[in-house]
Amino acid sequence: MTVKVLNLLLNSQPNDILGLAINRVHMNDRIPNPAFNASAEYNVELNYSDYRTQWLMLRANIQYVINPGATNNVDDALVLGLSSKIVF
């Protein structure tokens, strides 16, 4: 479930998008798997879409994952990403 999605258009770059997403993934208590020893996984993501030209978009993001896989057996994760979109 997405708790908050925020898109801000920047005045200096009207086509670029700054986004913030926060979500929580709840594990059903009826799942009989001891590996799921945390009740939920939480994610926070910040991304920036940079429209360099009409045909090229670059998106950088950073995510922080708390209780990955809804378990306390794994350290929290910091994830960096970069993607591109090319329109022909």
C-alpha distances in whole Angstrom, upper triangle without the diagonal:
4,6,9,11,15,17,21,24,27,30,32,30,29,27,25,22,20,16,14,11,9,6,6,7,9,12,14,17,19,19,22,22,23,22,18,20,17,14,11,11,10,11,12,14,17,18,21,23,26,28,32,33,33,32,30,27,26,23,23,20,19,16,16,15,15,16,16,15,15,18,21,23,22,22,19,19,20,20,22,22,24,24,26,26,30,31,34
4,6,7,11,14,17,20,23,27,29,27,25,24,22,18,17,13,11,7,6,5,7,9,12,15,17,20,23,22,26,25,26,24,21,22,19,17,13,12,10,10,10,11,14,15,18,20,23,25,29,30,30,30,28,24,24,20,20,17,17,14,15,14,15,17,16,17,16,20,22,25,23,23,19,19,19,19,20,20,22,22,24,24,28,29,32
4,7,10,14,17,20,23,26,28,27,26,25,23,19,17,13,10,8,6,5,8,11,13,16,18,21,24,24,27,27,27,25,22,23,19,17,14,13,10,10,10,12,14,16,19,21,24,27,30,32,32,32,30,26,25,22,21,18,18,15,15,15,15,17,18,19,18,21,22,25,24,23,20,20,20,20,21,22,24,24,26,27,30,31,35
4,6,10,13,16,19,22,25,23,22,21,19,16,14,10,8,6,6,7,10,14,16,20,22,25,27,27,31,30,30,28,25,26,22,20,17,16,12,11,10,11,12,14,16,18,22,24,27,29,29,29,27,24,23,20,19,16,16,15,15,16,17,19,20,21,20,23,25,27,26,24,21,20,20,19,20,20,22,22,24,25,28,29,33
4,7,10,13,16,19,22,20,19,18,16,12,10,7,6,5,7,9,13,15,18,22,24,27,30,29,33,31,32,30,27,28,24,23,19,17,14,12,10,10,10,11,13,15,18,20,23,25,25,26,24,20,20,16,17,14,15,14,15,16,18,21,21,22,22,25,26,29,27,25,22,21,19,19,19,18,19,19,21,21,25,26,29
4,7,10,13,16,18,17,16,15,13,10,8,5,5,7,9,12,16,19,22,25,28,31,33,33,36,35,35,33,30,31,27,26,22,20,17,14,12,11,10,10,12,13,16,18,22,24,24,25,23,19,19,16,16,14,15,15,17,18,20,23,23,25,25,28,29,31,29,27,24,22,20,20,19,19,19,20,21,21,24,25,29
4,7,10,13,15,13,12,12,10,6,6,5,7,9,12,15,19,22,25,28,31,34,36,36,39,37,38,36,33,34,30,29,25,23,20,17,14,12,10,10,10,10,13,15,18,20,20,21,20,16,16,14,14,14,15,16,18,20,23,26,25,27,28,30,32,34,31,29,26,24,22,20,19,18,18,18,19,19,22,22,26
4,6,9,12,11,10,10,9,6,5,7,9,12,15,18,22,25,28,31,34,37,40,39,42,41,41,38,36,37,33,32,28,26,23,20,16,14,12,11,10,11,13,14,17,19,20,21,20,17,16,14,15,15,17,18,20,23,25,28,28,30,30,33,34,36,33,31,28,26,23,22,21,20,19,19,20,20,22,23,27
4,6,9,7,6,7,6,5,7,9,12,15,19,22,25,28,31,35,37,40,43,42,45,44,44,41,39,40,36,35,32,29,26,23,20,17,14,12,10,10,11,12,15,17,17,19,18,15,16,14,16,16,19,20,23,26,28,32,31,33,34,36,37,39,36,34,30,28,25,24,22,21,20,19,19,19,21,21,25
4,6,5,6,8,7,7,8,11,14,17,21,24,28,30,34,37,40,43,45,44,47,46,46,43,41,42,38,37,34,31,28,24,21,18,15,13,11,11,11,12,14,16,17,20,18,16,16,15,16,17,19,21,24,27,29,33,32,35,35,38,38,40,37,35,31,29,26,25,22,21,20,20,20,20,22,23,26
4,6,5,9,9,10,12,15,18,21,24,28,31,34,37,41,43,46,49,48,51,50,50,47,45,45,42,41,37,35,31,28,25,22,19,17,14,14,13,14,15,17,18,21,20,18,18,18,19,20,23,25,28,31,33,37,36,38,39,42,42,44,41,39,35,33,30,28,26,25,23,23,22,22,24,24,27
4,6,9,9,11,12,16,19,23,26,29,33,36,39,42,45,48,51,50,52,51,51,48,46,46,43,42,39,36,33,29,26,23,19,17,14,14,12,12,13,15,16,19,18,16,17,17,18,20,22,25,28,31,34,37,37,39,40,42,43,44,41,39,35,33,29,28,25,24,22,22,21,21,23,23,26
4,6,5,8,11,14,17,21,24,27,31,34,37,40,43,46,48,47,50,48,49,46,43,44,41,41,37,34,31,27,24,21,17,15,11,10,8,9,10,12,13,16,14,13,14,14,16,18,20,23,26,29,32,36,35,37,38,40,41,43,39,37,34,31,28,26,23,21,19,19,18,18,19,19,22
4,6,8,11,14,17,20,24,27,31,33,36,39,42,45,48,47,50,48,49,46,43,45,41,40,37,34,31,27,24,21,18,16,13,11,10,9,12,12,13,16,15,13,15,15,17,19,22,24,27,30,33,36,35,37,38,41,42,43,40,38,35,32,29,27,25,23,21,20,19,18,19,19,22
4,7,10,13,17,19,23,26,29,31,35,38,40,44,46,45,48,46,47,44,42,43,40,39,35,32,29,26,23,20,17,14,11,9,8,6,9,10,10,12,12,10,12,13,15,17,20,23,26,29,32,35,33,35,36,39,40,42,38,37,33,31,28,25,23,20,18,17,15,14,15,15,19
4,7,10,14,17,20,23,27,29,32,35,38,41,43,42,45,43,44,41,39,40,37,36,32,29,27,23,20,17,14,11,7,5,5,6,9,11,12,13,12,9,10,10,12,14,17,19,23,25,28,31,30,32,34,36,37,38,35,33,30,27,24,22,19,17,15,14,13,13,15,16,20
4,6,10,13,17,19,23,25,29,32,35,38,40,39,42,40,41,38,35,37,34,33,29,26,23,20,17,14,11,8,6,5,7,9,12,14,14,16,14,11,11,9,11,12,15,17,20,22,25,28,27,29,30,33,34,35,32,31,27,24,22,20,18,16,14,14,14,14,17,18,21
4,7,10,14,17,21,23,27,30,33,36,38,37,40,38,38,36,33,34,31,30,26,24,20,17,14,11,8,6,5,6,9,11,14,17,18,19,17,13,12,10,10,10,12,14,17,19,22,25,25,27,28,30,31,33,30,28,24,22,19,17,16,15,14,14,15,16,19,21,24
4,7,10,13,17,19,23,26,29,32,34,33,36,35,35,32,30,31,27,27,23,20,17,14,11,8,6,5,6,8,12,14,17,20,20,21,18,15,14,10,10,9,11,12,14,17,19,22,22,24,25,27,28,30,27,25,22,20,17,16,15,14,14,15,16,17,20,22,25
4,7,10,14,17,20,23,26,29,32,31,34,32,32,30,27,28,24,23,20,17,14,11,8,6,5,7,9,12,15,18,21,23,24,24,22,18,16,13,12,10,10,10,12,14,16,19,19,21,22,24,25,27,24,23,19,17,15,15,14,14,16,16,18,20,23,25,29
4,7,10,13,16,20,23,25,28,27,30,29,29,27,24,25,21,20,16,14,11,8,6,5,7,9,12,14,17,20,23,25,26,26,23,20,18,15,14,11,11,9,11,12,14,17,16,18,18,21,23,25,22,21,17,16,15,14,15,15,16,17,19,20,24,26,29
4,7,10,13,17,20,22,25,24,27,26,26,24,21,21,18,17,13,11,8,6,5,6,9,12,15,17,21,24,27,29,29,29,27,23,22,18,17,13,12,10,10,10,11,14,14,16,16,19,20,22,20,19,15,15,14,14,16,17,19,20,22,24,27,29,33
4,7,10,13,16,19,21,21,24,23,23,21,18,19,15,14,10,8,6,5,7,9,12,14,18,20,24,26,29,31,31,31,29,25,23,20,19,15,14,11,11,10,11,12,13,14,13,16,18,20,19,18,15,15,15,15,17,18,20,21,24,25,29,30,34
4,6,10,13,15,18,17,20,19,20,18,15,15,12,10,7,6,5,6,9,12,15,18,21,23,27,30,33,35,35,34,32,28,27,23,22,18,17,13,12,10,9,10,11,11,10,13,15,18,17,17,14,15,16,17,19,20,23,24,27,28,31,33,37
4,7,10,12,15,14,17,16,17,15,12,13,11,9,5,5,6,8,12,14,18,20,23,25,29,31,34,36,36,35,33,29,28,24,23,20,18,15,14,11,10,10,10,9,8,12,14,17,16,17,15,15,17,17,20,21,24,24,27,28,32,33,37
4,6,9,12,11,15,14,15,14,10,12,9,6,4,7,9,12,15,18,21,24,27,29,33,35,38,40,40,39,37,33,32,28,27,23,22,18,17,14,12,11,12,10,8,11,14,17,17,18,16,18,20,21,24,24,27,28,31,32,35,37,40
4,6,9,8,11,10,12,11,8,9,8,6,6,8,11,14,18,20,24,26,30,31,35,37,40,42,42,41,39,35,34,30,29,26,24,20,19,15,14,11,12,9,7,10,13,15,16,18,17,19,21,22,25,26,29,30,33,34,37,39,42
4,5,6,9,10,12,13,9,11,11,8,9,12,15,18,21,24,27,29,33,35,38,40,43,45,44,43,41,38,37,33,33,29,28,24,22,19,17,15,15,13,10,13,16,18,19,21,21,22,25,26,29,29,32,33,36,36,40,41,44
4,6,8,9,11,12,9,10,10,8,10,14,17,20,23,26,30,32,36,38,41,43,46,48,48,47,45,41,40,36,35,32,30,26,24,21,18,16,17,14,11,13,15,18,19,22,21,24,27,28,31,32,35,36,39,40,43,45,48
4,6,9,11,13,11,12,13,11,13,16,20,23,26,29,33,35,38,40,43,45,48,50,49,48,46,43,42,38,37,34,32,29,27,23,22,19,19,16,14,15,18,20,21,24,24,26,29,30,33,34,37,37,40,41,44,46,49
4,6,9,10,8,11,12,11,13,15,19,21,25,27,31,33,37,38,42,44,46,48,48,46,44,41,40,36,35,32,31,27,25,22,20,17,17,13,12,13,16,17,19,22,22,24,27,28,31,32,35,35,38,39,42,44,46
4,6,9,9,10,13,13,15,17,21,24,28,30,34,36,39,41,44,47,49,51,51,49,47,44,42,39,38,35,33,29,27,23,22,18,18,15,13,13,16,17,19,22,23,25,29,29,33,34,37,37,40,42,45,47,49
4,5,6,8,11,12,14,15,19,22,26,28,32,34,37,39,42,45,47,49,49,47,45,42,40,37,35,32,30,27,25,21,19,15,15,12,11,11,13,13,15,19,20,22,26,26,30,31,34,35,38,39,43,45,47
4,5,6,10,11,14,15,19,22,25,28,32,34,38,39,43,45,48,50,50,48,46,43,41,37,35,32,30,26,24,20,18,14,15,12,11,9,11,11,14,17,19,21,25,26,30,31,35,36,39,41,44,46,49
4,6,9,11,12,13,17,19,23,25,29,31,34,36,40,42,44,47,47,45,42,39,37,34,32,29,26,23,21,17,15,11,11,9,8,6,8,8,10,14,15,17,21,22,26,27,31,32,36,37,41,43,46
4,6,7,9,10,14,16,20,23,26,29,32,34,38,40,43,45,45,44,41,38,36,32,31,27,25,21,19,15,13,10,10,7,5,5,8,9,11,14,14,17,20,21,25,26,30,31,34,36,39,42,45
4,7,9,11,14,17,21,24,27,30,34,36,39,42,44,47,47,46,43,40,37,34,32,28,26,22,19,16,13,9,11,10,7,5,6,8,11,13,14,17,21,22,26,28,32,33,36,38,42,44,47
4,6,8,11,14,17,20,24,27,31,33,36,39,42,44,45,43,41,37,35,31,29,26,23,19,16,13,10,7,9,9,5,5,6,9,11,12,12,15,18,20,24,26,29,31,34,36,40,42,45
4,7,10,14,17,20,24,27,30,33,36,39,41,44,44,43,40,37,35,31,30,26,24,20,17,14,11,9,11,10,6,8,10,13,14,15,15,17,20,22,25,27,30,31,34,36,40,42,45
4,7,10,13,17,20,23,27,29,32,35,38,40,40,39,37,33,31,28,26,22,20,16,14,11,9,7,9,8,5,8,10,13,13,14,13,14,17,18,22,23,26,28,31,32,36,38,41
4,7,10,13,17,20,23,25,29,32,34,37,37,36,33,30,28,24,22,19,16,13,11,7,6,5,6,6,5,8,10,12,11,12,10,11,14,15,18,19,23,24,27,29,33,35,38
4,7,10,14,17,20,23,26,29,32,34,35,34,31,28,26,22,20,16,14,10,8,6,5,7,8,10,8,11,12,15,13,13,10,11,12,13,16,18,21,22,26,27,31,33,37
4,6,10,13,17,19,23,25,28,31,31,30,28,24,22,18,16,13,10,7,6,5,6,9,9,11,11,14,15,17,15,13,10,10,10,10,13,14,17,19,22,24,28,30,33
4,7,10,14,17,20,23,26,28,29,29,26,22,20,16,14,10,8,6,5,7,9,12,12,15,15,17,18,20,17,15,12,11,10,10,12,13,16,18,21,23,27,29,32
4,6,10,13,16,19,22,25,25,25,22,18,16,12,10,7,6,4,7,9,12,15,14,16,17,20,20,22,19,17,14,12,10,9,10,10,13,14,17,19,23,25,29
4,7,10,13,17,19,22,23,23,20,16,14,10,9,6,5,7,9,12,15,18,17,20,21,23,24,25,22,20,17,14,12,11,10,10,12,14,16,18,22,24,28
4,7,10,13,15,18,19,19,16,13,10,7,6,4,6,9,12,15,18,21,20,22,23,26,26,28,24,23,19,16,14,12,10,9,9,11,13,14,18,20,24
4,6,10,12,15,16,17,14,10,8,6,6,6,9,12,15,18,21,25,23,26,27,29,30,31,28,26,23,20,17,15,12,11,10,10,12,13,16,18,22
4,6,9,12,13,13,10,7,6,4,7,9,12,15,18,21,24,27,25,27,29,32,33,34,30,29,25,22,19,17,14,12,10,9,9,10,13,15,18
4,6,9,11,11,9,6,5,6,8,11,15,18,21,24,27,30,29,31,33,35,36,37,33,31,28,25,22,19,16,14,11,11,9,10,12,14,17
4,6,7,8,6,4,6,9,12,15,18,21,25,27,31,33,31,33,35,38,39,40,36,34,31,28,25,22,19,16,13,12,10,9,10,11,15
4,7,8,6,6,7,10,13,16,20,23,27,29,33,36,34,36,38,40,41,41,38,36,33,30,27,24,20,18,14,13,10,10,10,12,15
4,5,5,7,10,13,16,19,23,26,30,32,36,38,36,38,40,42,44,44,41,39,36,33,30,27,23,20,17,15,12,11,10,10,12
4,6,8,12,14,18,21,25,27,31,33,37,39,37,38,40,43,44,45,42,40,37,34,31,28,25,22,19,16,13,10,9,8,10
4,7,10,13,17,20,24,26,30,32,36,38,35,37,39,41,43,43,40,39,36,33,30,27,24,20,17,14,10,8,5,5,7
4,7,10,13,17,20,23,27,29,33,35,32,34,36,39,40,40,37,36,33,29,27,23,20,17,13,11,7,6,5,7,9
4,7,10,13,17,19,23,25,29,32,29,31,33,35,37,37,34,32,30,26,23,20,17,14,11,8,6,5,7,9,12
4,7,10,14,17,20,23,26,29,27,28,31,33,34,34,31,29,27,23,20,17,14,11,7,6,5,7,9,12,15
4,7,10,13,17,19,23,25,23,25,27,29,31,31,28,26,23,20,17,14,11,8,6,5,6,8,12,14,18
4,7,10,14,17,20,23,21,23,26,27,28,29,25,23,20,17,14,11,8,6,4,7,9,12,15,18,21
4,7,10,13,17,19,18,20,22,24,25,25,22,20,17,14,11,8,6,5,6,9,12,14,18,21,24
4,7,10,13,16,15,18,20,21,22,22,19,17,14,10,7,6,5,6,9,12,15,18,21,24,28
4,6,10,13,12,15,16,18,18,19,16,14,11,8,6,5,6,8,12,14,17,20,23,26,30
4,7,10,10,13,14,15,15,16,13,11,7,6,5,6,9,12,15,17,21,24,27,30,33
4,6,6,9,10,11,12,13,11,9,6,5,6,8,11,13,17,19,23,25,29,31,35
4,6,9,8,9,9,11,9,8,5,7,9,11,15,17,21,23,26,29,32,35,38
4,6,5,5,6,8,7,7,6,8,11,13,17,19,23,25,29,31,34,37,40
4,5,6,8,9,7,7,6,7,10,11,15,17,21,22,26,28,32,34,37
4,5,9,9,8,10,10,11,14,14,18,19,23,24,27,29,32,35,38
4,7,9,9,11,10,12,16,17,20,22,25,26,30,32,35,37,41
4,5,6,9,10,12,16,17,21,23,27,28,32,34,37,40,43
4,5,7,9,12,15,18,22,24,28,30,33,36,39,42,45
4,7,10,12,16,18,22,24,28,30,33,36,39,42,45
4,7,9,12,14,18,20,24,26,30,33,36,39,42
4,6,10,12,16,19,23,25,29,32,35,38,41
4,7,10,14,16,20,23,26,29,33,36,39
4,6,10,13,17,19,23,26,29,32,35
4,7,10,14,17,20,24,27,30,33
4,7,10,13,17,20,23,27,30
4,7,10,14,17,21,24,27
4,7,10,14,17,20,23
4,7,11,14,17,20
4,7,10,14,17
4,7,10,13
4,7,10
4,6
4
